[in-house]
Amino acid sequence: MAQTEKKAGLLRRTSSSKKPLKEKVVLMYDEIFAKEDPTKNNPRFWDELFLMKVNLEYLEGKLESLDGDEVMKIKDNINSLFHHCVQALGEEHQIKVVNALQTLCALFRGVHQKNKSATGFDIINMLMGFDKAELRMKELMESLDSLLCGDGSESLKSLCLKLLLCLVTVTDNISQNTILEYVMINSIFEAILQILSDVSSRAQHGYDAVVLLALLVNYRKYESVNPYIVKLSIVDDEPTLDGMGMVIHHALTEYNRQYKDKEEENQGGFFSTLTSMVGSMFIADADEKLSVQTNEAILLALYEAVHLNRNFITVLAQSHPEIDMATTPATPVPASPTTPLSTTPPSLDMMNNPELPLDPNLQTSNLLITFLKYSSIVMQDTKDEHRLNSARLCLIILTCIAEDQYADAFLHDDNMNFRVNLHRMPMRHRKKAADKNIPSRPLVCAVLDLMVEFIITHMMKEFPMDLYVRCIQIIHKLICYQKKCRVRMHYTWRELWSALINLLKFLLSNETILLAKHNIFQLALQVVNLFNMFITYGDTFLPTPSSYDELYYEIIRMHQVFDNLYCMVLRVSTNAGQWKEPASKVTHALVNVRAIINHFNPKIESYAAVNHISQLSEDQVRSISLNVRKNVSLSTMSQDVLLKEFSSIS
């Protein structure tokens, strides 16, 4: 009962014979929801209202209890409340400004919550009156812009950003939020940039500013000209871009820290002992416990920055000391526009300090490394749709990076080596690699490691086909750059070849199940074309001649997989059906691989027969391949196909 009275805005419990007392602000809200003009009996009604503490719960609840017809009956009073809220934003009295901002937030949320099926124009009419909407929103946006750019208190700026986030997120689909048309016309883009470019302001409001910008950029981005997209694409101010990168970097670092803390917590004690005693039966439970809430808002901001602004690519590569986030206070990620603004730990200000002393033994990091670590965590579990979408967004961002020439140059720079500790999924047949054993290498090696890890750990019943396609595309783009620029990477290519062959083996083993849902021939073609790239152009980017021997050995060793693939695609391509054409493309793409197998296998069998050897060692097979490799005639047609595909990508 006491709880009910509190929710209703009652001051105290009273006897049943007397009416319960209500807060004065609640009584004033009731007057607004009556049909009469509240100023009729009290000319100073609006001045008094904004001097009182807002009862958000009561006001929102009252609005949500009314349907569209009931709101229209008191439309004039709602319009008047909105108008006086906007006017109060210009007051010198900060209490009035704060109360007006909170009231506006309640208005936006309350009206939208109850009238989700209403059109955007109806919502606008309910809130401010359609005939006055343009003027009211112009005044509102100008007031918010002044407050964000002014010398007011940080809490006031925080409330302004919360109101804007509330306005942007009141609908499930941002493009259906018609009120945002006025936010497009009356831009606050410069105010957001000002927050991001200032160290102090960024520490207080950077997260909300970056999320707000990411959301505004996505408003009808494919339907009309979005001014926020245009402006973001041409930003070249270094402090602003650095500030945006710092905010994103800090949010991702905090996520990585939380995951690492949970991982270390689960590695010790009784749970770890019990798991090792009974084998892998509790691995799934361990994964569940290690689950940390992902941050799609920051991922979206990173994608928009990388995708729209080429100048932001340089921010990805900026190195700074890798400060241990475990020593800093944890920062809660805002769950909604109503939660208190999160503040940035001192480490962010330290990273911005040009006088920060650098220890030569201190490991350096950058935004790209932090993102790769984040991706390695997110990609471990794609079983639920939420994390699947996060993994998809990570791969899309990596695709954008792999397509950028400057990013590729940095990724492959042999003078810029980093030790990247990627997180790996627990598996029965392998032990966790010690952090100390991770070599310092160009960042492209970490990207390839991440792709290989994804390939070998997601061959499952609920096959994430689109993620595999994106993963292979990223590898293809990186190899195209290496071929084009003749970059010879000292990478363990054998792990990649083995992962790709096992992927083909999985597709063959689950042909019937997968074909019911996916075009597996598209993925198979991508994998075979990767092998064709290595076979045809490997001399331009493989590190040593012996790398070719390793490639040929892997193909010959696993020739049964390629033989089975050829039989399968030949069978499908010779029968009428929807997969006839894609299967025939794989048939043609296999020409080089089959030429190697058909050329080497008889010679290996002959060598084994002459020398009475039942099973040849790897060194013996590689020795045979070295002697006869020059005699292999590769298909000219296959080279032409690869050249065409290479030119279209590069």
CORURKA-V63176 format. One record per residue. N is the residue number from 1. RES is the residue in one letter. D_CENTER is the distance of its C-alpha to the mean C-alpha in Angstrom with 2 decimals. Layout:
# CORURKA-V63176
((N,RES,D_CENTER) (N,RES,D_CENTER))
This chain:
# CORURKA-V63176
((1,M,45.26) (2,A,44.43) (3,Q,40.73) (4,T,41.56) (5,E,43.68) (6,K,40.98) (7,K,38.46) (8,A,41.09) (9,G,41.65) (10,L,45.00) (11,L,46.59) (12,R,48.58) (13,R,50.18) (14,T,53.46) (15,S,56.34) (16,S,56.27) (17,S,59.10) (18,K,57.15) (19,K,54.04) (20,P,51.01) (21,L,50.23) (22,K,46.96) (23,E,45.17) (24,K,46.39) (25,V,42.91) (26,V,42.68) (27,L,46.10) (28,M,44.97) (29,Y,41.94) (30,D,44.46) (31,E,46.49) (32,I,43.54) (33,F,43.06) (34,A,46.76) (35,K,48.00) (36,E,50.13) (37,D,49.15) (38,P,48.50) (39,T,50.18) (40,K,53.44) (41,N,54.57) (42,N,52.67) (43,P,52.24) (44,R,50.11) (45,F,47.71) (46,W,44.53) (47,D,45.42) (48,E,45.97) (49,L,42.83) (50,F,40.46) (51,L,42.43) (52,M,41.59) (53,K,38.56) (54,V,36.23) (55,N,36.18) (56,L,32.70) (57,E,33.13) (58,Y,36.43) (59,L,35.48) (60,E,32.31) (61,G,34.26) (62,K,37.10) (63,L,34.95) (64,E,33.21) (65,S,36.68) (66,L,37.80) (67,D,37.19) (68,G,37.14) (69,D,40.94) (70,E,41.53) (71,V,39.14) (72,M,41.01) (73,K,44.27) (74,I,43.12) (75,K,41.04) (76,D,43.30) (77,N,42.75) (78,I,38.93) (79,N,39.04) (80,S,41.33) (81,L,39.08) (82,F,36.11) (83,H,38.45) (84,H,39.81) (85,C,36.38) (86,V,35.52) (87,Q,38.95) (88,A,38.53) (89,L,35.53) (90,G,38.14) (91,E,40.33) (92,E,41.14) (93,H,41.18) (94,Q,37.73) (95,I,38.31) (96,K,38.67) (97,V,35.47) (98,V,33.47) (99,N,35.10) (100,A,34.53) (101,L,30.77) (102,Q,30.55) (103,T,32.84) (104,L,30.76) (105,C,27.68) (106,A,29.86) (107,L,31.20) (108,F,27.90) (109,R,26.63) (110,G,30.04) (111,V,30.97) (112,H,27.70) (113,Q,27.65) (114,K,31.09) (115,N,30.94) (116,K,27.72) (117,S,29.81) (118,A,31.39) (119,T,30.62) (120,G,28.99) (121,F,32.45) (122,D,34.00) (123,I,31.55) (124,I,32.33) (125,N,36.01) (126,M,35.88) (127,L,34.21) (128,M,36.02) (129,G,38.26) (130,F,37.33) (131,D,40.13) (132,K,38.98) (133,A,35.19) (134,E,34.75) (135,L,36.92) (136,R,35.41) (137,M,31.78) (138,K,32.98) (139,E,34.68) (140,L,31.73) (141,M,29.23) (142,E,31.90) (143,S,32.55) (144,L,28.92) (145,D,28.63) (146,S,31.85) (147,L,30.80) (148,L,27.49) (149,C,29.34) (150,G,32.51) (151,D,33.88) (152,G,33.49) (153,S,32.33) (154,E,28.77) (155,S,28.83) (156,L,29.79) (157,K,26.90) (158,S,24.58) (159,L,26.20) (160,C,25.80) (161,L,22.02) (162,K,22.05) (163,L,24.25) (164,L,22.04) (165,L,18.96) (166,C,21.40) (167,L,22.63) (168,V,19.28) (169,T,18.15) (170,V,21.57) (171,T,20.89) (172,D,18.48) (173,N,17.95) (174,I,17.64) (175,S,19.63) (176,Q,22.50) (177,N,22.95) (178,T,25.99) (179,I,26.56) (180,L,23.67) (181,E,26.04) (182,Y,27.95) (183,V,24.95) (184,M,24.50) (185,I,28.24) (186,N,28.46) (187,S,25.56) (188,I,24.38) (189,F,22.22) (190,E,24.71) (191,A,24.73) (192,I,20.98) (193,L,21.49) (194,Q,24.51) (195,I,22.68) (196,L,20.13) (197,S,23.01) (198,D,25.20) (199,V,24.75) (200,S,26.32) (201,S,24.66) (202,R,21.17) (203,A,21.87) (204,Q,22.84) (205,H,20.57) (206,G,17.75) (207,Y,14.97) (208,D,16.36) (209,A,17.02) (210,V,13.55) (211,V,12.16) (212,L,15.32) (213,L,14.98) (214,A,11.53) (215,L,13.22) (216,L,16.43) (217,V,15.10) (218,N,14.11) (219,Y,17.64) (220,R,19.48) (221,K,17.80) (222,Y,19.48) (223,E,22.68) (224,S,24.05) (225,V,23.89) (226,N,21.41) (227,P,22.85) (228,Y,19.67) (229,I,18.16) (230,V,21.46) (231,K,21.74) (232,L,18.31) (233,S,18.99) (234,I,22.27) (235,V,21.55) (236,D,23.22) (237,D,24.16) (238,E,23.30) (239,P,23.34) (240,T,20.95) (241,L,18.35) (242,D,18.97) (243,G,18.61) (244,M,15.19) (245,G,14.18) (246,M,16.03) (247,V,14.35) (248,I,10.78) (249,H,12.53) (250,H,14.41) (251,A,11.78) (252,L,10.04) (253,T,13.69) (254,E,14.76) (255,Y,12.45) (256,N,13.79) (257,R,17.21) (258,Q,17.24) (259,Y,16.41) (260,K,19.07) (261,D,21.51) (262,K,21.25) (263,E,21.63) (264,E,24.70) (265,E,26.05) (266,N,26.04) (267,Q,27.61) (268,G,30.77) (269,G,33.45) (270,F,34.81) (271,F,31.67) (272,S,31.14) (273,T,34.88) (274,L,35.05) (275,T,32.14) (276,S,33.81) (277,M,37.11) (278,V,36.15) (279,G,33.75) (280,S,30.35) (281,M,31.02) (282,F,28.87) (283,I,25.81) (284,A,23.98) (285,D,25.03) (286,A,23.82) (287,D,20.31) (288,E,20.48) (289,K,21.68) (290,L,18.96) (291,S,16.26) (292,V,14.40) (293,Q,12.53) (294,T,8.75) (295,N,7.28) (296,E,5.10) (297,A,7.31) (298,I,6.68) (299,L,3.08) (300,L,5.25) (301,A,7.97) (302,L,7.16) (303,Y,6.84) (304,E,9.98) (305,A,11.67) (306,V,11.51) (307,H,12.33) (308,L,15.03) (309,N,16.63) (310,R,18.17) (311,N,19.48) (312,F,16.15) (313,I,16.13) (314,T,18.99) (315,V,17.08) (316,L,14.85) (317,A,18.22) (318,Q,20.09) (319,S,21.47) (320,H,22.51) (321,P,23.99) (322,E,21.85) (323,I,23.10) (324,D,23.18) (325,M,21.01) (326,A,23.15) (327,T,25.97) (328,T,24.21) (329,P,24.06) (330,A,21.02) (331,T,19.10) (332,P,18.23) (333,V,15.04) (334,P,16.48) (335,A,16.38) (336,S,17.99) (337,P,19.75) (338,T,22.90) (339,T,21.98) (340,P,23.31) (341,L,21.32) (342,S,19.90) (343,T,21.47) (344,T,20.39) (345,P,22.23) (346,P,24.97) (347,S,23.07) (348,L,21.14) (349,D,24.55) (350,M,25.85) (351,M,23.26) (352,N,24.35) (353,N,27.96) (354,P,29.49) (355,E,32.31) (356,L,30.26) (357,P,32.44) (358,L,30.91) (359,D,32.08) (360,P,32.55) (361,N,31.70) (362,L,28.43) (363,Q,25.31) (364,T,23.21) (365,S,19.45) (366,N,17.00) (367,L,13.42) (368,L,12.82) (369,I,14.49) (370,T,12.59) (371,F,9.21) (372,L,11.18) (373,K,12.51) (374,Y,9.37) (375,S,8.37) (376,S,12.04) (377,I,12.00) (378,V,9.30) (379,M,10.96) (380,Q,14.31) (381,D,14.44) (382,T,13.40) (383,K,16.55) (384,D,15.43) (385,E,13.57) (386,H,11.09) (387,R,9.89) (388,L,10.48) (389,N,8.04) (390,S,5.24) (391,A,7.07) (392,R,7.54) (393,L,4.34) (394,C,4.80) (395,L,8.29) (396,I,8.22) (397,I,7.31) (398,L,9.99) (399,T,12.18) (400,C,12.30) (401,I,13.26) (402,A,15.77) (403,E,17.30) (404,D,18.14) (405,Q,21.60) (406,Y,21.32) (407,A,18.23) (408,D,20.17) (409,A,23.20) (410,F,21.55) (411,L,19.98) (412,H,23.50) (413,D,25.55) (414,D,27.95) (415,N,28.87) (416,M,25.42) (417,N,25.02) (418,F,22.67) (419,R,22.70) (420,V,19.23) (421,N,19.39) (422,L,16.84) (423,H,16.90) (424,R,18.70) (425,M,19.36) (426,P,22.92) (427,M,25.28) (428,R,29.07) (429,H,30.11) (430,R,28.53) (431,K,28.63) (432,K,25.91) (433,A,26.23) (434,A,27.48) (435,D,25.47) (436,K,28.66) (437,N,28.87) (438,I,25.69) (439,P,27.06) (440,S,26.06) (441,R,24.91) (442,P,23.20) (443,L,19.42) (444,V,19.53) (445,C,21.06) (446,A,18.10) (447,V,15.84) (448,L,18.61) (449,D,19.00) (450,L,15.42) (451,M,16.11) (452,V,19.53) (453,E,18.35) (454,F,16.11) (455,I,19.14) (456,I,21.65) (457,T,19.93) (458,H,18.84) (459,M,22.23) (460,M,22.85) (461,K,24.41) (462,E,21.27) (463,F,20.31) (464,P,16.73) (465,M,18.30) (466,D,15.60) (467,L,13.38) (468,Y,16.63) (469,V,17.41) (470,R,14.25) (471,C,14.94) (472,I,18.56) (473,Q,17.83) (474,I,16.01) (475,I,19.10) (476,H,21.38) (477,K,20.13) (478,L,20.57) (479,I,24.00) (480,C,24.97) (481,Y,24.45) (482,Q,26.53) (483,K,29.17) (484,K,29.34) (485,C,29.66) (486,R,31.56) (487,V,29.36) (488,R,30.62) (489,M,28.05) (490,H,29.58) (491,Y,27.12) (492,T,28.07) (493,W,27.74) (494,R,29.65) (495,E,26.73) (496,L,24.73) (497,W,27.83) (498,S,28.49) (499,A,24.99) (500,L,25.34) (501,I,28.85) (502,N,27.89) (503,L,25.26) (504,L,28.14) (505,K,30.32) (506,F,27.94) (507,L,27.81) (508,L,31.61) (509,S,32.13) (510,N,30.09) (511,E,31.12) (512,T,32.56) (513,I,29.77) (514,L,26.96) (515,L,28.96) (516,A,29.28) (517,K,25.55) (518,H,24.34) (519,N,25.74) (520,I,25.91) (521,F,27.97) (522,Q,25.12) (523,L,23.32) (524,A,26.74) (525,L,27.54) (526,Q,24.45) (527,V,25.42) (528,V,29.07) (529,N,28.32) (530,L,26.54) (531,F,29.81) (532,N,31.75) (533,M,29.92) (534,F,31.00) (535,I,34.48) (536,T,35.20) (537,Y,33.56) (538,G,33.09) (539,D,35.98) (540,T,33.94) (541,F,31.04) (542,L,32.07) (543,P,33.33) (544,T,36.80) (545,P,39.22) (546,S,38.97) (547,S,35.32) (548,Y,36.81) (549,D,39.07) (550,E,36.17) (551,L,34.45) (552,Y,37.72) (553,Y,38.35) (554,E,35.06) (555,I,35.80) (556,I,39.39) (557,R,38.61) (558,M,36.23) (559,H,38.29) (560,Q,38.71) (561,V,35.05) (562,F,35.48) (563,D,38.88) (564,N,37.55) (565,L,34.73) (566,Y,37.39) (567,C,39.63) (568,M,36.93) (569,V,35.80) (570,L,39.51) (571,R,40.37) (572,V,37.70) (573,S,38.41) (574,T,42.16) (575,N,41.82) (576,A,41.11) (577,G,37.80) (578,Q,34.31) (579,W,33.14) (580,K,36.18) (581,E,34.67) (582,P,31.34) (583,A,33.41) (584,S,35.95) (585,K,33.32) (586,V,32.51) (587,T,36.29) (588,H,36.77) (589,A,33.83) (590,L,35.45) (591,V,38.56) (592,N,37.81) (593,V,36.80) (594,R,39.87) (595,A,42.09) (596,I,41.20) (597,I,41.73) (598,N,44.99) (599,H,46.29) (600,F,45.60) (601,N,46.18) (602,P,49.94) (603,K,50.50) (604,I,48.82) (605,E,50.90) (606,S,54.01) (607,Y,53.44) (608,A,53.01) (609,A,56.17) (610,V,58.29) (611,N,57.31) (612,H,57.44) (613,I,53.89) (614,S,52.19) (615,Q,48.65) (616,L,47.66) (617,S,45.59) (618,E,42.52) (619,D,44.64) (620,Q,47.26) (621,V,44.86) (622,R,43.27) (623,S,46.80) (624,I,47.71) (625,S,44.62) (626,L,45.39) (627,N,48.92) (628,V,48.19) (629,R,44.74) (630,K,46.37) (631,N,48.07) (632,V,44.93) (633,S,44.82) (634,L,41.30) (635,S,40.89) (636,T,41.05) (637,M,39.35) (638,S,36.33) (639,Q,36.20) (640,D,36.39) (641,V,33.51) (642,L,31.36) (643,L,32.46) (644,K,31.57) (645,E,28.08) (646,F,27.62) (647,S,28.79) (648,S,26.49) (649,I,23.38) (650,S,24.65))
